Amino acid sequence: MLKIAIECSYTDKFNSKDLYWTRYIMQEMFKKNNIELVRVSINKYEKKYFKEYNIYKSNWEVKTIKKPYKPDIIRNRKSTATTYKYELLKKHTIIPSQHISTISNDKYETYMFLKKYQPKTFLLSSILKNKQIQKNYNWTMILKPLRANWGRWIILINIEKLLKKEKNYKWLEELYIVQEFKDFSKWYPWIVSWNHDIRIMFAGKNIIETTLRIPKKWWFKSNIWSWGSQIDIPTKKMPPEVIKLAKKIYKEISREQNEIISIDFAYCKEEKKRYMLEINASPGTRYYQTDRKKLEKICKWLIIFFKKCLIKWCH
């Protein structure tokens, strides 16, 4: 049986509830396809194995098994201690690669690798210290933390207001980026009336999910954590140029394209240009939703991906 461990970085105890019963369903689907799916932590790792592992029970609760566990593949779902984690587990096969994990974990890293696809971006420290930048880039901007935070502490602002609030960010200047605001409130084929983003998720070279994400009305943050909604759109109905662009970017940052990764886009109608917003090395699928058919579809793609990975690595 193929053993896959999802690394969760918990410290003492794995506290998790399977609120929609979907993680249990995913676990059982994998088991029927001869794959054991468990949860582990680097804080419980010793030499060549994990000292314990966790599974979900049918009553939504977690069962911790205090036995040594050595997985065939480790799925990294946490962005903390990236360099340490990949060094500690270097004898194991880890998805995603350290390169992809690092890029997705830091929005300024993302920009430096993929700036031709993103709005103009600076570190907050550069904006606050450089008078020339302040003069030349006096546009409406979005201030956001370097790391993912479910939409918190993201502010729509301009340079004048930002300078007035400078003291609020004392010693934090290297932990934020400032990005040029783009109007993503209109998009063809005009199926959304306000802000949006498109998420394209890959497993290997295959696109396994395409969704349109819409925040609450008249809100500039295009993510579902802002009380928005997520709509499944068949890949064949997506604009072909966005699919082409997604594949191009994926190939630029991962030549072998052997990752689980999502890429987010939005369209600026004023400029007639599509921007890449974010790379996510730990994208949420529809496991947190209640649509069983979509969940099963995603699981099947992931099962195929992991089995192909095993065959490739064994040879």
Summary of the structure (lengths in Angstrom):
residues: 315
radius of gyration: 20.7
end to end distance: 17.6
largest distance: 61.5
contacts: 939
relative contact order: 0.14
helix: 35%
strand: 27%
